[in-house]
């Protein structure tokens, strides 16, 4: 019963399943959820189609995706899965069983690293897949599948074109076609026969490739110059599987063809003729052996027997036995282009490969090899070598070769005169691949090789690009004598003429301390005219001699460096000697190593000017520049010079250029006698041409800038010299005439141009100097006077030859000069200076001056001419004596509207001055004077003599007022002065004579006289000047028949009438006659006046006597009288003496006998302080009016002349004596009455007495008796 029930239920369920299958797509999520819950992975099914077939359900799953994640190291994608389930077998086995299972377009991604490191139950989904495909499915098939395995971040893709798989119990078999995407472009067939459980499988895999294209695998494995373009590989592979892992491989190669080359290279065909590879794992590596692998190319075969190991990222290969080197040349096309291949074959390398070890890695390969008895041939300038042992080490894309050779031969006779027998060679050579814009280049390079030989020892280094043919070489050559230089000269490179020149130039002792050869470029492109490369050979010489030209002294003592560069040669030396010149930084260049080339020499020298001159005299410039430096432009002191020579190989046209640097030299231009000091700047020359610009120097102690241009013209040498400067006048005056220093000051800019012609003998020149004199101040007389801010053009034109110069000069419009200057005497033999509007054109022997000006100051011009003719009498700073530039003027002609002499003006003056035997004679003719003046050359013995017809000066201007002079009698000349008619300040002095002569100690005043109509003054004396004794003594007399008229002619209105005078004096004072002073005045004066009277006495004008009148005092005492002596004071005589000492004039005997009474005066006048101190006693004549006068002579210091008292008696008792004391100053006297005496007298009548007609009262009588009485 239960069984029936179960069957019924089973039938019902089966029916339900059959009817439900077409609708299962709506329940696909049940399967997705089940997989997710059971295996922890995400399953996605695009759609499900199902139906019931005979043996069970038939299900089609579309777009099945099993994503990887933390629970699954695999990802699965299938476009369509078709399966037929065996329902009853599944029930029997209690697991899903299928008779047919087809997969279309499978994609399987496997993370091998995660899968290898997982435990048994880490990923249930993996176990489920294993069980599905190796146990549950009896068979399945696959079309168009792709399996990607990622290991160590590298992804390998297997493309399964087809697979048929059968599972039967523990045996699992499959056949199909597979292609490894990274290894081949087409597929190989395989058979797989395995037994065991899914976790432990054993068996064998067999694969066969026929015409398999393996170019992707080879291109990825080998970075060759020519990629594998096409391959037809034929081989068989057997692989053993144990416990689900490969345990052994065996590969048999059959006839295969390989084609190498890209679009830019020729195709290189090669092949593999046979051989086998065996491999088995040992621990984590595979050990393999290659037997008799035959590689064919270019009709040559390379047979290899190798052993090695392979790991995940490494391949290690070793040779088994030695092999010749030449067969390896068949591999060159894989790593070089066609040109490099040919070049390597051209050098015909030979030798034997003793050992070889190669290690390949993903990023490259390593190699270690030893070659013995290697040789190659010379190719162009690339030297050959024999009997060389090499140790080669390679890493990735680069390698090093250790070289060792003994008793070898360096074939280099293509470059040097002969090949070199090498006794020893040691070094390293590097080989590497270099990526450039045009592709990969293989480079052979050595940093240093040590080559020892009997003739030549050197250390070469080189770099050779086998692709581009670029060669770089450097070689260090050991020390040799200079005579062996021919062994170092690369004749084919530098040329035959250059080789001959160098062999001829290097003579004498010396040592080749070393040499270096450098090469960069393709040998076929030498001499690199387009800068394609560079060749250099550097040779170091010490203590050598370089004879660069037969016309020049050789360079000696050189430490010389020779540098061959391409087809040029450069020689350099830091120092040596050329004649007496110390040469530094010498460079000699042969720009082109060919027969028509030349040597160009540049050098810097330091020497004295004389040494440079000596060098030029022993050179090809001896007739031009040498002669110029020897005779015309002489340079003293140390200097530096840069020399440039161009000496052609095929002619004698030598070019000598240079630049001389003057650090502060003295330069003497002999032709124009210019001495420049402290010259700084650069002087350049080219053969006979000499130039310099803005050379700075000092001329006459002042800075100057010079420019010079010299050149040869036929047999003459032409020089253009220009100078300019801004000079201060004072140092210039100190050089020529310091006395001008007080007259000239300031700075002025000037310019000068000199044109000089120097024939073989003598010279000629023309010079022009101009300056506006702006900034220069002149206190010289006009027209030389100017202010600093004004312009006054000064121009000098000079021309001449070696004998003499003609000089013309002008200053503004009013100064002109012309003269002839002989050079031997250096003093003008003929010269004329014209001033103002002078039209004088004569220029006789000597120096003459003409002037036609409105105003001429003789004092100023005398000083100017004196300074002018005394200039240059000494050598300035040099101290040597030499002639003055100007001689003393022979003739001076002056026409002046106003001639100023000693401050006095002579109008309409004409002066003619002549000089003979240095004695001067002046003829003066003017409105104020006509005279002849003689100025004697024997100044201190003969002095000055003046003979004047007349001298009339209405006024006198004292230029020296207030100026103290320190007169020296020893420097003053004797003076004789005679004037027939002298009127001075309207004072008629008459005939005046002054005769002063030299004395033993001072001067003798032999005569001082003035003779006029009414008087005669005569005096003699001396000026004693002897050390501390310095005083003047003067004694004489004055006589006059009418002193009033005499004084009036002298300009003094004394008021004295009808009175004669007589005076004797003997006076002295300190210092010179010109230094008269009251303080030091001493002596005695005796004087007397005959009868006469004083008239017109007033308080004004010249009536000086009223200063001492007692009128005012009397008025205040008694009566207010008018001046009763207003019309005159009569006296019979006046006399007295004065004694002068200590600036005071004393008198004790002055008596005035007047008509009004007698006056006695005693006391003194202080002449220094102008103070009075007198006692005056007046004894009136009571019978008349008694005026009292104190009268002084015209010269106040001589005496007190008179006293005056005007007193009116008003009673019968009259005054008999009146005593006064006079004090105060001369200008304001003070009178004090100190006493009086009286007596009774009879009064005269108050009225005028009657007169008879026969005796009328005249006006004169009235003047004598007139008395005015004031009753008030």
C-alpha angles and dihedrals in degrees: 000000000000091000091052090050091049093049092049091050092046090050090049091049092047090051090049090052093050092051093042098051096082088057098046092106087078089057099046089113088070089065092043091050092046093054091046093051096043102039103019094235133118116248123188124189119191096202140336129220119186140173137163117256130182099281097029146298121346111208131186118195117195126202098359113187126185108186123210122233142134090317096045133044089192134071121200132194125177126178093205136000119194117187135169112204120214097221098191095042089050089053090049095049092034089227135085111284125186132189093196129027120171127182121196125193098356122188117190124182115192124189097208095184092059093041095051092050096047127104126234096273101027094102112028091179090064091053089048092053092048090050091046097052100033103034116012098044113066090196139351138175134212132202126188099359132166126199118191119193119192116201126165089353090301119118122214120188126206116194113205110200090184140351132185116189132187126189117195117168105300097343122094123186133179140173132188150111124281138182126196103217095212093045109042145014095219136036138263128211120241142183124207123194115180137166132193140050124317090263097047120036130170130185148085137293122202126189132179127195121197117186088342114181104226097167094118091056095046094045091052093045100046125040094209128172087238115042120222100265099179136002138183105194121185118188145128127228130200119190128185120213123203125175091349093308134099110255103177143009133199124183127188117197121212130187107313134175126215126190118197129191145079134231092280098048139057116262114259114205122205139152150195113242099186149313142125141246125208123190139174133168123255111186106309096343138071118231116207142179129205116204125194096338104179118204115190127197136147092001091303130107132211115200115196134189111188142168128196152131135257128204132170093283104013143067119190120192130182131183118240101208139007120281137189118260099227096071089060088067087081087073095054096088088061091062105027138046123250094268094050090046091054092046093053091048089050092062088052099217117208140179142095131284104226100177136002133186123178128185119190123200133171091262096044143302138277127218138188121186142158123213124186134199093011120177141170136183129251111262116192108303091344105103123229128226140193140199095029127158118207135194110197125199122180131188122183103306100351141059146180130223121203111211128205129169138161127190092006134148125239106207102209104133089120087071108022127041093263143358119271128238105224116211093180137011128180131165153107128263122196125207121191143152117246124198113222134168091267094049139274119334127197113223130195113199142168125189095198138359122184111219119181123189140153094251103028135019118188144153109228126191123188146174122201124186103207091195102049095026089234110158126196118186134174124175130181114209123202127238119294136163115271090246088068092060090108089070089061101045111102094217099184089053103042097036136242098275093049091050090051092047093051093047088051097042098053108070135148127026127339143117134243098227092185145321136216126200120201129185130178122171145037111314090220091061097054129159085040096219090169093050091258090142146337137244121196133175116182121196122184118209129183130196092005134149120227117199101189097167138011089226094059135056112260123256107249136194092024128171091202133188118201116201120186109197118182103305094341135084126212123189122192133183128179092211149354141128131275106190103309094335119105104225124205134177093018116182126183119186132189099193096195125024098223139104098267095047129109141215117247116200126194122179141161118223137190118200146121119282091249091056092053090050091050090050093052091049088058095047139074086274095061094113096049120019093021092054091045093054093043100049112014114026111033118186122198128195135027120320140167124231138189114215126199119186129180113194115179120212094222104041144032096238098120117184115208117189131165150151123229118203114209111203094187109319133164112244123192119197099197097190094064096022095238118158115198119190131195092016112185128180141065128298117197128196138182111193104303094350115099125184140167133167130202094002108174122217143137122261116187088349095305130106116257137176118221137195121191132190119179130173141159120256112183104302095338127086114219123207128188110192124182125186135182135171147151107240134189108226096218099070088046091053090048088058097049111016120354091189089075089063093093092053104043130048141152138052131288135185117231139178132204134188122194124188111194129187117193115190121182088278126033126339144242130211148178123206135184126192123187134175133161089214090226108168094025119115121202127192092181116119120277133309086032093051119103142149124243094247095052129085123233115172115229116190131179125186117187131175134167148107139256090297105050146340132229111217127196121182139172135188112199113308098309105056125064130168135183128174149151116236118196108209097216095057095029090211126109109258091189122021138151130190115199120194130191118339095343112147095189107135104174121112110186131167113312132006122320133179129201126184134181108178140139094241129024121178106204094198093053093044093046089055091045095050091044090054091044097053093041093053120114091015087132132037096250110223092000091061094214118137119242140158122285112253090235125040121219107288113263094200136020122186118188130181110179133170087209121020113191115207118177088339094310124118123234110189126211089007126180118188128184115189124189131180126206124172087349091301115125128216120189124193109199122190118174142133091265100040147012114195149136117232124194119197110189125212088223086070100172095043104038103014120167131345121189123188111182130182090198141346120194121178117171091185137020126213114199108209092185099053109140092008117119117220126199098214118204115198091200091063098044120092129227112268132208115185126176124172120178094201121017123179112178121184088341089308113128104219093173117208110359127195128183121179118179121173135185116261135192090261109018132324133320117222095210095174137007112168141154118189118190137159097275103026152026126213117191130172144161133191148129143246108228109208112169119136109294091357106092118152143121127237122195129174134170150107143268123210129181136168090204111018092182092060092042091053090044090055086051090055098259118122097202098166090231113142133193093349129133121212139208128182136172122190139179112187140164137181139178124277126357130349087253091055097066111166134170092221093068098031115125135164146078134287126194118189143168139176125205122226117306141111143253116239138191093018110182139147093258141064119009096337092110094161095078088069086080098041117130093209096109093048093051092048091055091048102049126330133022099232125175116236099284090190095059091118098043152303120243123210137172096214144336126208143155148130134251127208112198122198136147090004094305127113112212127195130178102161108046108139129177116194103199136169091248095049145294125299124202119190128193128170141059146273119225100225093190099050094028091233128147128219113170139145112214124194117192120193105190125212097236092203093070146005113307112209114183120206133181107206125197124195118247089269106064097210094060104070151324101262107191150343125218130204125177109194129161118209110223102178140046088252104074136192115265098180134011119194122203137181114210118203137149128071131315089255096044111027121187118216121199123183107221099178150333141207125210141191138179116268136164115260121234121240117287093221133060111269119241118258132206121241089243092058106034120181110254127210088253091055089049091053090052096051104026111128127174117206124197111202092193 
